């Protein structure tokens, strides 16, 4: 988060989203991954096949979740958030941690090695431009909007309806985060009838 502007962060987030979506577009998660994500290890054990491409896609998603966790940590430690807003930020971070936990455990169950989280400073977020609570909220909202777009692009790429349902569930969570952050900024929480 050091020394870059918000445009650079959005560009970096957009690039990560594109890499995630390009991987999803080329391959889909197997029935094994779907079963593991849905918490059905018995069904996963019955499914066979090569899972290497699935692990790559899951690791891309895991990297994005780690980025969100780091961003909320920076916001929480900034000293700029009032108590009710800080509570919401910590709650959102907790939900991103839950996403990361399920992705990581799924990668491990598929025989892969989960990517590691980077240090918050390695994300090059715009710490120096975060001067008010509104700055932090706008920054978080931009990241959540990027997550919404990433999952929106991923949902139709899944062959397995269970996986599409799981991705849509995460999409819904990200969309709620984005709407709540916009509301906290005094902006229309749902500015359009459709999300793109």
Secondary structure, DSSP 8 states (H G I E B T S, - for coil): --S--HHHHHHHHHHHHHHHHHHHHH----HHHHHHHTT-HHHHHH--S--HHHHHHHHHHHHHHHHHHHHHHHHHHTS-S-HHHHHHHHHHHHHHHHHHHHHHHHHHHTT--------GGGG---GGG--SHHHHHHHHHHHHHHHHHHHHHHHTT-SSHHHHHHHHHHHHHHHHHHHHHHHHTTS-SS-SSS--
